[in-house]
Amino acid sequence: MRKTVIADCLTAVMLREKLAQAESKEQFQRWQIIYVIKTKGFTPAEAADVVGVSKGTVHQWVHAYNKNGPDEFTLKGRGGRRSSYMTVEQESELLNEFANDAEKGLIITAWDVQKRIEKKTGMKVSDDFVYDLFNRNGWRKVVPKPRHPKSRKESQEEFKKNSPRLWMPPRKSSTKTTSDR
């Protein structure tokens, strides 16, 4: 069986300090693996059993530590915005242009925004991108109100009472003339 070797980047004391400074459980487990293999002579299987991860994970972490060193061994945050068509500032500028149009009374649709983004970036964008853009910038769907703001409920009720129930078009006379034959 091949022995797992840890690079001599840090001493045992420095590794204990890294354990104490770990900001999350995951980071603590990574440093714990390195510590028990280097100082206690554990095999990857034993270290995996002690820490509660798989043997393959131990091999991955040891490889990452040996290859990149202790500075690159700390966990980077997950998620975030790694790639995008536009920067956050460009997105907010674009939406501000549309907000100015909306204040003038123009109706803004997602299709309009999508076409303008495609024109600016020179790339096709999906519908989901546009809706995510709206969500990131706090935009929401606004639809017209179901009734006119100046309508009066009383006059509507009066009209309903005084209008015929069923409208019928005026009938033509039933007598036929000679010219109709």
Buried (B, 14 or more C-beta within 10 A) or exposed (E): EEEBEBBEBBEEEEBBEBBEEBEEEEBBBBBBBBBBBBBEEBBBEBBBBBBEBEBEBBBEBBEBBBEEEBEEBBEEEEEEEEEEBBEEEBBBEBBEEBEEEBEEEEEBEBEBBBEBBBEBEEEEBEEEBBBEBBEEBEBEEEEEEEEEEEEEEEEEEEEEEEEEEEEEEEEEEEEEEEEEE
